[in-house]
Amino acid sequence: MEYLGFFASIIIGITLGLIGGGGSILTIPILVYLFKVNPDQATSYSLFIVGLTALFGSYSHYKMGNLKLKSALYFAVPSVVSILIIREVIFPQIASTLFSVASYTVSKDFLIMIIFSILMITAAISMIKKNQTEIKSVETNYFQLSFIGFLVGIVTGFLGAGGGFLIIPALLFFANLPMKQAVGTSLLIITINSSIGFAGDLYIGTPIDYTFLMSVSAMALIGMFIGSQLSKKIDGTKLKPLFGWFVLIMGFYIIAKEVLF
């Protein structure tokens, strides 16, 4: 299963490189089901893997002129605030066992995976739908952009997900960026969000297996390089529906596995 996990880790990077998001949607299931990492710890690992991979991807897009720093900062700063609130204040206070109904116990790990699967299904539906057209307005709505950034930070903080599938539509509609610039800027925001979230976990003493973490990250970086090269030849938006169907199936699989098995 580990070899399959390392192969799947390459797909994380390819996905991020091609469509600027979706990598974190794969990271948590890969860590939990293929590498047998505890879901709680998997959220920390996901932040590092996705953040590091997105960093290299954002540098590639910077060289191509696809980064819009002002929009990234207006989005990322409120995201960081909500990430720190969730990871350092709220998350540690959640008990390992939440409640019991008859002989069935609902744990923190169960809650993480169920919420994550719902997030996957929601993201999949948005990717399967017809691609959104770019809407141009007179000026960028930075207030709305920052508010959405705060909300995405909550998702990142609780689930260890970069939130690219939420960031890209926000950049298209509220920052008025073309698709390629939205992808590049999304990767920079994911880098900032994930890095701060992981640094916060280190601060509170989350145990980290660095050898394992760097091995998975190396595979994801290989995938990012492949994805970045493919993005020059393939329109990532055309791959979103196909990827969406895959994520949809994975989402329902996680629910079935957690509830029935």
C-alpha positions as CSV (number, residue, x, y, z in Angstrom):
1,M,0.0,0.0,0.0
2,E,2.9,2.3,0.6
3,Y,4.1,2.0,-3.0
4,L,0.6,2.9,-4.1
5,G,0.6,5.8,-1.7
6,F,3.9,7.2,-3.1
7,F,2.5,6.9,-6.7
8,A,-0.7,8.6,-5.6
9,S,1.4,11.4,-4.0
10,I,2.7,12.2,-7.5
11,I,-0.9,12.8,-8.6
12,I,-1.2,15.4,-5.8
13,G,1.5,17.5,-7.4
14,I,0.2,16.9,-11.0
15,T,-3.3,18.1,-9.9
16,L,-2.0,21.2,-8.2
17,G,0.3,22.0,-11.2
18,L,-2.5,21.6,-13.8
19,I,-5.6,23.2,-12.1
20,G,-4.2,25.2,-9.2
21,G,-6.1,23.2,-6.6
22,G,-7.5,19.7,-5.7
23,G,-4.2,18.5,-4.3
24,S,-5.4,18.6,-0.7
25,I,-8.6,16.8,-1.7
26,L,-6.3,13.8,-2.5
27,T,-3.7,14.2,0.3
28,I,-5.9,13.4,3.3
29,P,-7.4,10.1,1.9
30,I,-3.9,9.1,0.7
31,L,-2.3,9.7,4.1
32,V,-5.2,8.0,6.0
33,Y,-6.0,5.0,3.8
34,L,-2.8,4.2,2.0
35,F,-0.2,5.3,4.7
36,K,-2.4,4.6,7.7
37,V,-1.8,8.0,9.3
38,N,-4.1,9.1,12.0
39,P,-6.7,11.6,10.5
40,D,-5.8,14.3,13.1
41,Q,-2.1,14.1,12.3
42,A,-2.9,13.8,8.6
43,T,-4.3,17.3,8.6
44,S,-0.8,18.6,9.8
45,Y,1.0,16.5,7.2
46,S,-1.3,17.7,4.5
47,L,-0.6,21.3,5.3
48,F,3.2,20.7,4.8
49,I,2.9,18.6,1.7
50,V,0.4,20.8,-0.1
51,G,2.2,24.0,1.1
52,L,5.6,22.9,-0.1
53,T,4.3,21.6,-3.4
54,A,2.3,24.8,-4.0
55,L,5.4,26.9,-3.3
56,F,7.3,25.4,-6.2
57,G,4.2,25.7,-8.4
58,S,3.7,29.4,-7.5
59,Y,7.4,30.0,-8.4
60,S,6.8,28.5,-11.8
61,H,3.8,30.7,-12.4
62,Y,5.8,33.7,-11.1
63,K,8.3,33.2,-13.9
64,M,5.3,33.0,-16.3
65,G,3.9,36.3,-15.0
66,N,0.8,34.7,-13.5
67,L,1.0,36.0,-9.9
68,K,-1.0,38.9,-8.6
69,L,0.5,39.8,-5.3
70,K,-2.0,42.4,-4.1
71,S,-5.0,40.0,-4.6
72,A,-3.0,37.2,-3.0
73,L,-2.3,39.3,0.2
74,Y,-5.9,40.5,0.5
75,F,-7.0,36.9,0.4
76,A,-4.2,35.3,2.4
77,V,-4.0,37.7,5.4
78,P,-7.6,37.0,6.7
79,S,-7.1,33.3,5.8
80,V,-4.1,33.2,8.1
81,V,-6.1,34.7,11.0
82,S,-8.8,32.1,10.8
83,I,-6.3,29.3,10.3
84,L,-4.5,30.2,13.5
85,I,-7.8,30.5,15.4
86,I,-8.9,27.1,14.3
87,R,-5.6,25.2,14.6
88,E,-4.3,26.8,17.8
89,V,-7.4,27.6,19.8
90,I,-10.4,25.5,18.7
91,F,-8.9,22.3,17.2
92,P,-6.9,21.3,20.3
93,Q,-10.0,21.7,22.5
94,I,-12.0,19.1,20.5
95,A,-12.2,15.9,22.5
96,S,-11.0,12.6,20.9
97,T,-14.4,11.1,21.6
98,L,-17.3,13.5,20.9
99,F,-20.3,11.5,21.9
100,S,-21.9,8.0,21.9
101,V,-25.2,6.8,20.7
102,A,-26.1,3.3,22.0
103,S,-23.0,1.3,21.2
104,Y,-21.8,3.6,18.4
105,T,-19.1,6.2,19.2
106,V,-18.5,9.3,17.2
107,S,-14.8,10.3,17.4
108,K,-12.9,13.4,16.3
109,D,-11.2,11.3,13.6
110,F,-14.6,10.2,12.3
111,L,-15.8,13.8,12.2
112,I,-12.7,14.9,10.3
113,M,-13.2,12.3,7.6
114,I,-16.9,12.8,7.2
115,I,-16.6,16.5,6.9
116,F,-13.8,16.1,4.5
117,S,-15.8,13.7,2.4
118,I,-18.7,16.2,2.2
119,L,-16.1,18.8,1.2
120,M,-14.9,16.5,-1.5
121,I,-18.4,15.9,-2.9
122,T,-19.2,19.6,-2.9
123,A,-15.9,20.4,-4.7
124,A,-16.5,17.6,-7.2
125,I,-19.9,19.0,-8.1
126,S,-18.4,22.4,-8.7
127,M,-15.7,20.9,-10.9
128,I,-18.1,18.7,-12.9
129,K,-20.4,21.7,-13.7
130,K,-19.8,23.7,-16.8
131,N,-16.7,25.9,-16.4
132,Q,-17.5,29.3,-15.0
133,T,-16.9,32.2,-17.4
134,E,-14.8,35.0,-16.3
135,I,-16.7,38.1,-15.2
136,K,-15.2,41.5,-15.4
137,S,-16.3,44.4,-13.3
138,V,-15.1,48.0,-12.9
139,E,-12.9,47.2,-9.9
140,T,-11.8,44.4,-7.7
141,N,-14.0,43.8,-4.7
142,Y,-11.3,43.5,-2.0
143,F,-13.7,43.4,0.9
144,Q,-15.5,40.3,-0.5
145,L,-12.2,38.8,-1.5
146,S,-10.9,39.1,2.1
147,F,-14.2,37.8,3.6
148,I,-14.0,34.7,1.4
149,G,-10.3,34.4,2.4
150,F,-11.4,34.2,6.0
151,L,-13.9,31.5,5.3
152,V,-11.4,29.4,3.3
153,G,-9.0,29.7,6.2
154,I,-11.6,27.9,8.4
155,V,-11.6,25.0,5.9
156,T,-7.8,25.0,5.8
157,G,-7.5,25.1,9.5
158,F,-9.9,22.3,10.3
159,L,-9.2,19.9,7.5
160,G,-5.7,20.7,6.4
161,A,-7.0,21.5,2.9
162,G,-5.5,24.2,0.8
163,G,-8.9,25.2,-0.6
164,G,-7.9,25.8,-4.1
165,F,-11.3,24.8,-5.4
166,L,-12.7,27.7,-3.4
167,I,-9.9,30.1,-4.0
168,I,-9.9,30.0,-7.8
169,P,-13.6,31.0,-8.2
170,A,-13.1,33.8,-5.7
171,L,-10.1,35.1,-7.7
172,L,-12.1,34.9,-11.0
173,F,-15.2,36.7,-9.7
174,F,-13.9,39.1,-7.0
175,A,-10.3,39.8,-8.1
176,N,-11.3,39.6,-11.9
177,L,-8.3,37.6,-12.8
178,P,-7.9,35.5,-16.0
179,M,-7.9,31.7,-15.4
180,K,-4.1,31.3,-15.6
181,Q,-3.5,34.1,-13.2
182,A,-6.1,32.8,-10.9
183,V,-4.3,29.4,-10.9
184,G,-0.9,30.9,-10.2
185,T,-2.2,33.3,-7.5
186,S,-4.2,30.4,-5.9
187,L,-0.9,28.4,-5.5
188,L,0.7,31.4,-3.7
189,I,-2.3,31.7,-1.3
190,I,-2.2,28.0,-0.7
191,T,1.5,28.2,0.1
192,I,1.0,31.0,2.6
193,N,-2.1,29.4,4.3
194,S,-0.6,25.9,4.5
195,S,2.8,27.1,5.8
196,I,1.3,29.2,8.6
197,G,-1.0,26.4,9.5
198,F,1.9,23.9,9.7
199,A,4.1,26.3,11.6
200,G,1.3,26.7,14.2
201,D,1.1,22.9,14.6
202,L,4.9,22.8,15.2
203,Y,4.4,25.6,17.9
204,I,1.9,23.5,19.8
205,G,4.1,20.4,19.6
206,T,2.4,18.2,17.0
207,P,4.5,15.1,16.5
208,I,6.0,14.9,13.0
209,D,7.8,12.1,11.2
210,Y,10.0,14.2,9.0
211,T,11.5,11.3,7.1
212,F,8.1,10.1,6.0
213,L,6.9,13.6,5.4
214,M,9.8,14.5,3.1
215,S,9.5,11.3,1.2
216,V,5.8,12.0,0.3
217,S,6.6,15.6,-0.4
218,A,9.3,14.6,-2.8
219,M,6.9,12.5,-4.8
220,A,4.4,15.4,-4.8
221,L,7.1,17.8,-6.0
222,I,7.8,15.4,-8.9
223,G,4.2,15.6,-9.8
224,M,4.1,19.4,-9.5
225,F,7.0,19.6,-12.0
226,I,5.1,17.3,-14.4
227,G,1.9,19.2,-13.9
228,S,3.6,22.6,-14.5
229,Q,5.0,21.3,-17.7
230,L,1.7,19.9,-18.9
231,S,-0.1,23.1,-18.0
232,K,1.8,24.8,-20.8
233,K,0.3,22.4,-23.3
234,I,-3.0,21.4,-21.7
235,D,-5.9,23.6,-20.6
236,G,-6.4,22.6,-17.0
237,T,-10.0,23.7,-17.0
238,K,-10.8,20.9,-19.5
239,L,-9.5,18.4,-17.0
240,K,-11.6,19.7,-14.1
241,P,-14.8,17.7,-14.9
242,L,-12.8,14.4,-15.2
243,F,-11.0,15.1,-11.9
244,G,-14.4,16.1,-10.4
245,W,-15.9,12.7,-11.1
246,F,-12.9,11.0,-9.5
247,V,-13.2,13.2,-6.4
248,L,-16.9,12.5,-6.2
249,I,-16.4,8.7,-6.2
250,M,-13.7,9.1,-3.5
251,G,-16.0,11.3,-1.4
252,F,-18.7,8.6,-1.4
253,Y,-16.2,5.9,-0.8
254,I,-14.9,7.6,2.4
255,I,-18.4,8.0,3.7
256,A,-19.2,4.3,3.1
257,K,-15.9,3.2,4.6
258,E,-16.3,5.3,7.8
259,V,-20.0,4.6,8.3
260,L,-20.2,0.9,7.2
261,F,-16.8,-0.6,7.9
